[in-house]
């Protein structure tokens, strides 16, 4: 029996560039409060959110994904024709098939690329980065485009006091390619399906279609339970990612968690005993929770504000419905 030839890729991988797309509509808390009998002060105390971005009619998930991808390609110096794989993390693409990644790849001009979507909710971007790193190092791709994109405003119940003020829209992207030195640490990831009901779609699509008044299934969340779980479980995952990368908290420059809730971010930072020298992403205050898009969007803001710089060591960590989670240490492009 003839021996198979196995592929080998680059020894290491790194992120070459980050891109972002923020929708044009800014929605302050004042537009949210009446429907949930709340106040701006209550929302800020509970979540840290002052305003969020919602997509306008023309800002589809494809429009936002392509916008973020083009910026990431430009910043990385990579032409779209050099992309061998496109990975889109989203729960907001409403066609069961084809994958959003295929039409995004076509619009970008990279029709020969492998293209597929992943559904890991808010943890999707970190999952995508881990997959991209493995593809590059395994030889299946030389350059991979990872996109996180969501349009969660359509899945938000405006009368749900527990979630109406949280979710938002946007897209972020990263180009991952070969490196002479390690640029993406080993991933620490997993899931806790026992608690899958803590964050979920309220309705099965079949039930929606069979109802007298079909509507978009809304996201529902048990906020207090999610806060307790994420604040402590995710700190352990973050420390595991540091350990696997051979890094200590004192050596970090940036902490870029999924922008779920400012209180969760602060609780994780305390539990991991991050020193005051570590810059912490707080994009949620102006952007809201954009699920799979939140980490690249937060990184984009840190660059703009001068709190993140090329060559910095950053801990990325995300968690969401499932409960799926992932974390890795990366060298910022």
C-alpha angles and dihedrals in degrees: 000000000000117000117246120238113235123209123241126195140182118328090233140014135210142177108264100187144354128219135187141194120197117188118240100238115089113198115194122203089256089073092053105043104075095057092053098035092241142121138239089245093054093050093049093047092049100042113003090240118141097167140348139209120246124186121247121228094274096046100091123172088260093051092049094043093050092046093053092042094053091052092049091050092049093049093047095048091234123135116227089240088065092061112106098181136023118202118187121192111200146129092193102075104103100195112093086209147048102040116246088234091068095058092040089053090050094050091049091052101248102114095157094060123109105248131190142147127235126204110210096128114217091357092057099102094053089047089051093051090051092050092046092051091051092047092053095045093042093053098243091115139011097204126019128192114212118193131184113193134166140172098190096156087084091055096048122103103221090207097051105107091198099055113009093096097045114063127076145162136256147103138243132184142189134195112218121196145151123305137189090222132034110283102161119047125216113287123246105204145147144125141252105211092172086077097039092124092065090082119019149124108280095224141035110239090236091057090048093052092047094051125100091240110034114206141164110284108249128222116246128191138186094223101189093048092047090050093053093045097046097042094061108018093050092050088060091049090050092052090048090054090050091050093049090050092049091241132130125214089250090061095055122104099186140024113204111180127174105279097241102130133343091229091055090050091052092046092052092048091052094046091051090045093230111188120242089252091071112096111225124209114237102170091135091081092072103017107040124214109321097174110212092014097053102089098051090042090052091048091050090055092047090055091048092050094045096243093114126048139183110278095025119137110238132185111217117195132170139173136176148133114359085037087266122164141173139174138181140167114240138182106237116239 
